[in-house]
Structure formats: structure tokens, C-alpha cells
Amino acid sequence: MNMLVVDREKSAKLQIYNWLKGQIISGVIAPGTVLDKRDLMQQLSVSLTPLREALLLLKHDGLIDLVPNLHTVVRLIDPERVREHVFIRAALECAVVEHLATEGVPATTERACAHLIEEQKAAFARDDYERSFDLDVEFHRTLCDVLKYRILWDNIYANRSQIDRARQCSPVNVPGIKRSIEQHDDILALVRKGDAAAARVLMQAHIYTVFDDLLKIDPRYIETRSGG
């Protein structure tokens, strides 16, 4: 685990929040892990107040459960919650590529996306799947930025947390990563071509591949809902 070194010139709460969120989404801190606040305070050299505030943000994200005076635990992965977030993310990103295919995409954006895809291919070739994942995020953000809607990417990125955790807590799906990069290539080609309907269909299929990963997650990490 890469330990956070808190920059005293910046908000400690946000640094702790972003670090813990990254550790949880990546699976470094596994679902079901009990977080000991005293241990975290010592490891990070922070006081209880910013740590508590960071944990409240993570609770709001649905990534941890806080039981007052008892424990703080990383939530198990809830397949129903993942499905809900997939539905929302797909609705937004399908609308983005449909719009770009209809209205046209700037040449600078085309070049930026093409460059990101090439970087992804290079990262994949050297088995750097973490870098490939970061470039995946950047590809999607670059497409969204064209629209210049202030809160569009914020909403999409917030919805990615549950989806990305499902992907990263499953065994590394090498064929799936390769297919994802190929789909980026194909999505960009369809947007260039102006085929809005096909771009929308492919973007949805691209996002829905998380369900393949969901099936491969260790059952201990999956939240089961009792029938009623």
C-alpha cells in the first residue's frame, strides 16, 4: 500500500478522502475491511477531525459504513448498486457520443483521443494495467469535455466509483482490457464517421462489460440481499 504523505498546505480532509477512495476502488483495501481510525491517524500523522470528515465523505459515496462507537467498515460490493450506476453512466456517456457524432468533434479532441488510445495500447503491451485504467478514464473525460458542461464529468466520475471498484476487485481480465481499448478505437471511428446510433450502441456495450467482471469477483466481497 502506498501511504499518503499529507501536504500541510492543502486540505487534509480532501487528501485523506481521495487517498482512501483510491485505495478502496483499486481493491488495495478490500471490501469488508474494518478501518481502525487510531491506526489511520498514526499512519497518516493526522488528527481525528480531518479523518472523520474524510470518512463521512466516503460514507456519502456508499463506499464505507460508519457505525458510531463501534466500527468503520468498507462496504461489500452491491451488484444492484453497480447496475444502477451503470445505467446512469451509460445514459450520460451514450448521449455524449451521440451528440458528438451528430454535431462533429473538434480535430484537437480527435487527436487527443487517438493519442490516449495509443498510450493505452503501449501500457497494455508492457502489462501496465494500472496505467491503462488511468488512460481509460482520461479518454472518457476528454470526450465529455467537448460539450463544456460544467457538471457533466463530475456526475459521470461520481457514478464511476462503484463501477470501477467492481472492475478492479475482480481478477485482472486481460482479454477484457484488450477489448476495451479496441472499443475506444471503434467508438472514436464511429464519432468521426457521424454514425450516432452505432456510437451510442457501442458505448453502452462498452460500459456494460463491467457485468462480466462482476461475475468473477470473490463471493466474499459481494453483498447479498435477503429476500422479503
C-alpha positions in Angstrom: 0.0 0.0 0.0 1.4 3.4 -1.0 1.0 5.5 2.1 -0.2 9.1 1.8 2.1 11.9 2.9 -0.2 14.8 3.8 0.6 18.2 2.4 0.1 20.6 5.3 -0.5 23.5 2.9 -3.6 21.8 1.5 -6.9 20.4 2.9 -6.1 17.3 4.9 -9.7 16.1 4.7 -9.7 16.0 0.9 -6.2 14.4 0.7 -7.3 11.7 3.1 -10.6 11.2 1.3 -9.0 11.0 -2.2 -6.3 8.6 -1.0 -8.7 6.3 0.9 -11.2 6.4 -2.0 -8.4 5.3 -4.4 -7.3 2.5 -2.2 -10.8 1.2 -1.8 -11.7 1.5 -5.5 -8.5 -0.2 -6.6 -9.1 -3.1 -4.1 -5.9 -2.4 -2.1 -8.3 -2.0 0.8 -10.6 -5.0 0.2 -14.4 -5.0 0.6 -15.3 -5.9 4.2 -12.1 -4.5 5.7 -12.5 -2.8 9.1 -10.8 0.6 9.2 -9.2 1.4 12.5 -9.3 5.1 13.0 -6.5 5.2 15.5 -4.2 3.2 13.2 -5.0 5.5 10.3 -4.4 8.6 12.4 -0.9 7.2 13.4 0.0 6.1 9.9 -1.0 9.3 8.2 0.1 11.6 11.1 -3.3 13.4 11.2 -5.8 14.3 13.8 -9.2 12.7 14.3 -11.2 15.7 12.8 -10.0 15.6 9.2 -10.0 11.8 9.2 -13.6 11.7 10.5 -14.6 14.3 7.8 -13.0 12.2 5.1 -14.8 9.1 6.3 -18.1 10.9 6.2 -17.5 11.8 2.5 -16.7 8.1 1.8 -19.9 7.1 3.5 -21.8 9.5 1.3 -20.2 7.8 -1.7 -21.5 4.5 -0.5 -18.0 3.1 0.0 -18.0 2.6 3.7 -20.4 2.0 6.6 -20.0 4.0 9.8 -21.4 2.5 12.9 -21.0 5.1 15.7 -18.9 3.9 18.7 -18.5 0.6 17.0 -16.6 0.3 13.7 -15.9 1.6 10.3 -16.0 -1.0 7.5 -15.5 -0.9 3.8 -18.8 -1.9 2.2 -19.2 -5.1 0.2 -19.9 -4.7 -3.5 -23.6 -4.5 -4.1 -24.5 -5.7 -7.6 -27.8 -3.8 -7.6 -26.0 -0.6 -6.8 -23.5 -1.3 -9.6 -26.3 -1.9 -12.0 -27.9 1.4 -11.0 -24.6 3.3 -11.5 -24.0 1.6 -14.9 -27.5 2.7 -16.0 -26.8 6.3 -15.1 -23.3 6.4 -16.5 -24.4 4.8 -19.8 -27.3 7.2 -20.2 -24.9 10.2 -19.9 -22.0 8.9 -22.0 -24.2 7.5 -24.7 -25.8 10.9 -25.0 -22.3 12.4 -25.3 -21.1 10.3 -28.2 -24.4 10.6 -29.9 -24.1 14.4 -29.7 -20.5 14.4 -30.9 -21.3 12.1 -33.8 -24.2 14.4 -34.8 -22.6 17.8 -34.2 -19.0 16.9 -35.1 -15.9 16.5 -32.9 -13.1 19.0 -32.9 -9.9 17.9 -34.6 -7.9 18.7 -31.4 -10.2 16.3 -29.5 -9.8 13.6 -32.2 -6.0 13.8 -31.9 -6.1 13.8 -28.1 -8.3 10.7 -28.0 -6.2 8.9 -30.6 -3.1 9.7 -28.6 -4.7 8.3 -25.4 -5.6 5.1 -27.3 -2.1 4.7 -28.5 -0.8 5.2 -25.0 -3.3 2.7 -23.7 -2.0 0.1 -26.3 1.5 0.8 -25.1 0.6 0.4 -21.5 -1.2 -2.8 -22.2 1.8 -4.2 -24.2 4.0 -3.8 -21.1 1.3 -5.2 -18.8 0.8 -1.9 -17.0 -2.9 -2.3 -16.4 -3.0 0.4 -13.8 -1.8 3.0 -16.3 -4.2 1.6 -18.9 -7.0 2.1 -16.5 -6.0 5.7 -15.8 -5.9 6.4 -19.6 -9.3 4.8 -19.9 -10.7 7.4 -17.5 -8.9 10.2 -19.4 -10.3 9.0 -22.8 -13.9 9.3 -21.5 -13.2 12.6 -19.8 -11.7 14.1 -23.0 -14.9 13.2 -24.9 -17.1 14.8 -22.3 -15.0 17.9 -22.1 -16.0 18.9 -25.6 -19.5 19.7 -24.5 -18.2 22.2 -21.9 -21.0 21.4 -19.5 -19.6 22.3 -16.1 -21.1 19.4 -14.0 -21.3 16.7 -16.7 -18.0 15.0 -16.0 -18.4 15.5 -12.2 -21.6 13.5 -12.4 -20.1 10.8 -14.6 -17.0 10.5 -12.5 -19.0 10.2 -9.3 -21.0 7.4 -10.9 -17.8 5.6 -11.8 -16.8 4.8 -8.2 -19.0 1.7 -7.8 -18.3 0.5 -11.4 -14.6 0.9 -11.2 -14.4 -0.9 -7.8 -16.3 -3.8 -9.3 -13.8 -3.9 -12.2 -10.7 -3.6 -10.0 -11.8 -6.0 -7.3 -12.3 -8.8 -9.9 -9.3 -10.8 -11.2 -7.4 -9.0 -13.9 -9.3 -9.5 -17.1 -6.6 -9.2 -19.8 -8.8 -10.1 -22.8 -11.4 -7.6 -21.4 -8.8 -4.8 -21.2 -7.7 -5.5 -24.7 -11.3 -5.5 -25.9 -12.0 -2.2 -24.1 -9.1 -0.5 -25.9 -10.3 -1.8 -29.2 -13.8 -0.4 -28.4 -12.2 3.0 -27.7 -10.8 2.9 -31.2 -14.1 1.9 -32.7 -16.1 4.5 -30.7 -13.8 7.2 -32.0 -14.1 6.0 -35.6 -17.9 6.0 -35.3 -18.0 9.5 -33.9 -15.7 10.7 -36.7 -18.0 9.0 -39.3 -21.0 10.7 -37.8 -22.8 7.4 -37.0 -24.6 8.5 -33.9 -26.8 5.4 -33.5 -23.9 3.0 -33.8 -21.7 5.1 -31.5 -24.4 5.0 -28.8 -24.9 1.3 -29.1 -21.2 0.6 -28.8 -20.7 3.0 -25.9 -23.4 1.2 -24.0 -21.9 -2.2 -24.7 -18.5 -0.8 -23.7 -19.8 0.3 -20.3 -21.9 -2.8 -19.7 -18.8 -5.0 -19.9 -18.5 -4.4 -16.1 -21.1 -7.1 -15.6 -18.6 -9.7 -16.9 -16.2 -8.6 -14.2 -18.9 -8.6 -11.6 -19.5 -12.3 -12.1 -15.8 -13.1 -11.3 -15.5 -11.2 -8.0 -14.7 -13.3 -5.0 -18.1 -14.1 -3.4 -16.8 -12.9 0.0 -16.7 -9.4 -1.4 -20.3 -9.4 -2.7 -23.2 -8.1 -0.7 -26.2 -10.4 -0.7 -29.7 -9.1 -0.1 -32.1 -11.2 1.9 -35.4 -11.8 0.2 -38.6 -10.3 1.6 
